Amino acid sequence: MSIDDQSNQANHTSSQKLPPDQTFRKTIRGGRLTILSVADEPLKLGLGTVYSDFSPYSQGTYIFSESIGLVGDVRAPYGIHLATNTVLSSSKVTLNTSGSKGNDQAAGVPAQHGTAAGPIDLYVQNGSDECSAHLRAAAQGGSGGKATEEDGLGGDGGPGGNVFRFFQSYYAGLGDQLDKFISDPDVSTPVVDAPIQQTDRVYRLAQDLWSTTIALPIAPTESTALVKPLADKITDIDNKKEVRAHDILVAAKKVRYQLGQRADTQEHHSFASAADCSGGAPGAGKGVRGRTGKYGPLGSQNRLFLSRLNVEAVRKTTWAFAHPEQCAMLLERAETYYYMGSPKLRAQAQHMFQRILNRLSFLPLAPTDPLAVAYSQSAFMGRDALDTLERILKAANNQLTHIHSGMDYNGYSSSWVPRANYSFYTTMLEHALSSHSTFEQAYVAYHTALDNQQELQDAVGMALDGIEQMNKSIAADMEDLMQMIQASFRKIDELKSGVELAQRTLNTAFERLQEKVTKAFDISVPQLVNALTMFAFSPNKGMGALQGFHLIYQGFSSVPDVDGIAHHKSQLVGKITQGSATVQSIKTTLSKNLDGEFQLDDPLGTRLMTAEEELQAFLANFATSSFAGEAQELDVLFKSFCDLIIARNKVVLDFNIRLKLYLSKRDDAAEYARKANELRDRVIRTDDPNLATITGYMGTIYQASRARVMKLLNLLVRSLNFRMLKRHDLYDIAFKGGFGYDSVPLSVTTGVLRAAQENIRDELLNAIGDWGTEPQKFPTNFDDPNGKRVPLTKPQLKQLLMGDDFAVSVDIKPSFQEDPQHDFTKCCNVRIYRVRFVLEGLVAKQPEEPTIAPQPARVTVTFVHNGKETLVDRLNSAHYFEHDSLHSIYSFKVDTEGKMTILDNGNIGEADVNNRATSYAAPGPFTSWRVSLKGSEIERLDLTKVTRAYFDFCGTNYSF
């Protein structure tokens, strides 16, 4: 959709009954033109477009647009204020606010003064080389009128205009990223200077730098040349060549130097042509001897070029370049892309959130900062503009955190699925759509009244009537989030004891190895010969020949590695001590911030992974030494410890992100209610000083309502994927992937949302048709006690029967078409509705007193399906899903002869094989199960007679 079409559509919302275009708004108030645009397509200005001459707007022209295309000169005699992310221009263009010439002297009327030039304010957030080279500014005062009578006085020249040009290079973001990379301790002062691996944090940071550079809007050959020093090192790492942190640091500094050179050139081009702020020429006699008027006063020009992010410099500027409503529009658009749940749109959302963070990086402001003063004195920003911008900044930051975590808009991981089917959400969705329809009508009415300069309170009142329902929806979302938060908290608590035990065991192993190295340095003859041979033929490898002979003089105070290089015992012990310190630095008890978030001592386990790689290299070098046994034990224990810490930290990361989302929703609900109380019964006109904030509020509640509907549609698609083993994208299935990026926000109306619901339903019916007939049951009759069985291994059975807690974890691997013969052979899309557990040979103990009659003993088997499972479809493809963990109880009484009486049948969740269309989707068996006998009358059971144990599943499956 072109900007011109958007302009027409935005001005005719009342006739089309659609929400105003979320990417474009145009208002005229008291002679002031304001254009707000967040479209990716450039807003075209200049000769040959509808926006070439802004002379009619006596109070100035204000344009806040993500992208501007200058196709020719622009005339704006009363001033133009442009704030944009990017400016596209293929030739030199001029922003011209020069004043007009005064009228010449006429009969009885003196010559007129030239008019003042209008101001020019230009803010470019992401300026290209072309923009800096092509953009010119002219703010010359108008010349005075001429005298036409003898001794008449010519008019004075008009004052020159004030020009402020704020140009931030598109190299700034990369420069800031490079500066942070270069100063990063892992790069500049690594604790361990080991060869960098692809799993290292430094490698990932270098990859990010490379991606950012390649994405710059410059010719591919230029970006490739710019990043070449770093790209070469990344390639070397990929090819398993030795690259250390220092090598990466040197390469990054080379890129930084080249970047600085480019930025200097760009700055020179940006201000090579000074803005023309001269006063107007005075009028003189025209064909007569007249008196010359005065030259107009010179205007002013200020310029700021940033080749890297500089918050303090921005705070000293005097133009309020970030418009609250336009920033809110950009946030809404980014959130719309994000809550679509589509990877195709998520990257776009990420770029927009990051753009908001960069634009609003000057926040918070001190009251005395020049930029804060500029906002307070703005004629149309609103009194609480900065508060609004701070809320937008916080929201964008939170959303960016969510995106980087891999979670979607609602806090779900990409693999998470609800187990409820389509019909479960129908009623909820109908309520949400009905409520959203009211918000949409209010939103349309508000903007229609705004366009027609009518009073706005009726439309605002319509929206406020729905706030209570909105907050109920938010409360429901918060309840869902709280359940996930509590589940994460329980998981963190469960992992605590395992981390503590692993840490103690590992430290003990470190101590044993340290003692062994310190006390026993025996060197075998083959090792010594190997050492001398290596040093003789490869003097540059290791310590050199002299130190090789020194090995003999040192006697047994050093140990050669497998390459024959001698290492003094202090070096070896130092390595071990360092590894031990790394382990001890990991806290087993997590502390909390004031907002409830857990603090992580090693957020992604990067230090541990580095230490593990160092340890493995160390152990490999001394595989033939006398302490090889302890070394191998250490290797196994360290890996186990790393796995536990990283697993715990992932749960903590999920906990923190969901907690942030919960707190954000809580704050939103409070803000909606506060604003509703403030606006209720208030007369709101188009000249209201807080109009921009009120407009942003109306947009926010409309967007929140739409997000609620989108959440339910997202859940429907996830549910469909789980039940039918599909990989549908919400954008593709519900909206047929038919919108361009720019059209997405405008197009998602109530009607489109209802159509999306129908599209999902149709896809469900199609998927049912694809699977064909009903699945086969196993066993054919669920009353049959024999289903499909999965046995425990002997170690697993021993752990269950003899462990302290009478429990065991069992991982059941998924069954594929080519797998060898077992109970699930040739079965796909396996679902279970009941799980039992058989302990062959189990009997109740005989009473110790012969006179007491034998009594059956109770056996309670508790199952926990951990919620992370793999299902295999008919094409032999694996589908990984995550959902809430499932609990089931199978209990029975067993007598002294092994006869059983079933008490609890082992049914799984709410799944019902006889009502599959409306029930919860049944899970599969291929997951990690926790089996516990806790709760059984253990002391009355004879566990010594148990010979084997196995799961017994009842459910359904299809054939490959």
Stockholm file with secondary structure:
# STOCKHOLM 1.0

chainA/1-960         MSIDDQSNQANHTSSQKLPPDQTFRKTIRGGRLTILSVADEPLKLGLGTVYSDFSPYSQGTYIFSESIGLVGDVRAPYGIHLATNTVLSSSKVTLNTSGSKGNDQAAGVPAQHGTAAGPIDLYVQNGSDECSAHLRAAAQGGSGGKATEEDGLGGDGGPGGNVFRFFQSYYAGLGDQLDKFISDPDVSTPVVDAPIQQTDRVYRLAQDLWSTTIALPIAPTESTALVKPLADKITDIDNKKEVRAHDILVAAKKVRYQLGQRADTQEHHSFASAADCSGGAPGAGKGVRGRTGKYGPLGSQNRLFLSRLNVEAVRKTTWAFAHPEQCAMLLERAETYYYMGSPKLRAQAQHMFQRILNRLSFLPLAPTDPLAVAYSQSAFMGRDALDTLERILKAANNQLTHIHSGMDYNGYSSSWVPRANYSFYTTMLEHALSSHSTFEQAYVAYHTALDNQQELQDAVGMALDGIEQMNKSIAADMEDLMQMIQASFRKIDELKSGVELAQRTLNTAFERLQEKVTKAFDISVPQLVNALTMFAFSPNKGMGALQGFHLIYQGFSSVPDVDGIAHHKSQLVGKITQGSATVQSIKTTLSKNLDGEFQLDDPLGTRLMTAEEELQAFLANFATSSFAGEAQELDVLFKSFCDLIIARNKVVLDFNIRLKLYLSKRDDAAEYARKANELRDRVIRTDDPNLATITGYMGTIYQASRARVMKLLNLLVRSLNFRMLKRHDLYDIAFKGGFGYDSVPLSVTTGVLRAAQENIRDELLNAIGDWGTEPQKFPTNFDDPNGKRVPLTKPQLKQLLMGDDFAVSVDIKPSFQEDPQHDFTKCCNVRIYRVRFVLEGLVAKQPEEPTIAPQPARVTVTFVHNGKETLVDRLNSAHYFEHDSLHSIYSFKVDTEGKMTILDNGNIGEADVNNRATSYAAPGPFTSWRVSLKGSEIERLDLTKVTRAYFDFCGTNYSF
#=GR chainA/1-960 SS CCHHHHHHHHTTHHHHTSCCCTTEEEEEETTEEEEEECCSSCEEESTTSSSSBCTTCTTCEEEEEEEEEECSCEECTTCEEEEEEEEECSSCEEEECCCCCCCCCBTTBCCCCCCCCCCEEEEEEEECHHHHHHEEEECCCCCCCCBCSTTCBCCCCCCCCCEEEEEEETTHHHHHHHHHHHHCHHHHSCSSCCCCCTTSHHHHHHHHHHHHHHTSSSCHHHHHHHHHHHHHHHHHHHTTCCCCHHHHHHHHHHHHHHHHHHHHHHHHHHTSSCCBCCCCCCCCBSSSCCBCCCCCCCCCEEEEEESSCCHHHHHTCCSCCCCHHHHHHHHHHHHHHHHTTCHHHHHHHHHHHHHHHHHTTTCSCCTTSHHHHHHHHCSSSCTTHHHHHHHHHHHHHHHHHHHHHTBCTTSCBTTBCCCCCHHHHHHHHHHHHHHHHHHHHHHHHHHHHHHTTCCCHHHHHHHHTTHHHHHHHHHHHHHHHHHHHHHHHHHHHHHHHHHHHHHHHHHHHHHHHHHHHHHCCCCCHHHHHHHHHHHHHCTTSTTHHHHHHHHHHHTTSEEECTTCCEEEHHHHHHHHHHHHHHHHTSCSSCCBCTTSCBCCSSTTSHHHHHHHHHHHHHHHHTTTSTTHHHHHHHHHHHHHHHHHHHHHHHHHHHHHHHHHHHHHHHHHHHHHHHHHHHHTTCCCCTTCTTHHHHHHHHHHHHHHHHHHHHHHHHHHHHHHHHHHTCCCCHHHHHHTTCCCGGGHHHHCCHHHHHHHHHHHHHHHHHHHHHHCSCCEEESSSTTSSCCEEEECCHHHHHHHHHSTTSEEEEECCCCCTTCCSSTTTTEEEEEEEEEEEEEETCEECCCSSTTSCCCCEEEEEEEEECSEEEEECTTSCEEEEECCCEEEEEEEEECTTCCEEEEEECBCTTCCTTCTTTSCCCCCSCSEEEEECTTSCGGGEEGGGCCEEEEEEEEEEEEC
#=GC SS_cons         CCHHHHHHHHTTHHHHTSCCCTTEEEEEETTEEEEEECCSSCEEESTTSSSSBCTTCTTCEEEEEEEEEECSCEECTTCEEEEEEEEECSSCEEEECCCCCCCCCBTTBCCCCCCCCCCEEEEEEEECHHHHHHEEEECCCCCCCCBCSTTCBCCCCCCCCCEEEEEEETTHHHHHHHHHHHHCHHHHSCSSCCCCCTTSHHHHHHHHHHHHHHTSSSCHHHHHHHHHHHHHHHHHHHTTCCCCHHHHHHHHHHHHHHHHHHHHHHHHHHTSSCCBCCCCCCCCBSSSCCBCCCCCCCCCEEEEEESSCCHHHHHTCCSCCCCHHHHHHHHHHHHHHHHTTCHHHHHHHHHHHHHHHHHTTTCSCCTTSHHHHHHHHCSSSCTTHHHHHHHHHHHHHHHHHHHHHTBCTTSCBTTBCCCCCHHHHHHHHHHHHHHHHHHHHHHHHHHHHHHTTCCCHHHHHHHHTTHHHHHHHHHHHHHHHHHHHHHHHHHHHHHHHHHHHHHHHHHHHHHHHHHHHHHCCCCCHHHHHHHHHHHHHCTTSTTHHHHHHHHHHHTTSEEECTTCCEEEHHHHHHHHHHHHHHHHTSCSSCCBCTTSCBCCSSTTSHHHHHHHHHHHHHHHHTTTSTTHHHHHHHHHHHHHHHHHHHHHHHHHHHHHHHHHHHHHHHHHHHHHHHHHHHHTTCCCCTTCTTHHHHHHHHHHHHHHHHHHHHHHHHHHHHHHHHHHTCCCCHHHHHHTTCCCGGGHHHHCCHHHHHHHHHHHHHHHHHHHHHHCSCCEEESSSTTSSCCEEEECCHHHHHHHHHSTTSEEEEECCCCCTTCCSSTTTTEEEEEEEEEEEEEETCEECCCSSTTSCCCCEEEEEEEEECSEEEEECTTSCEEEEECCCEEEEEEEEECTTCCEEEEEECBCTTCCTTCTTTSCCCCCSCSEEEEECTTSCGGGEEGGGCCEEEEEEEEEEEEC
//
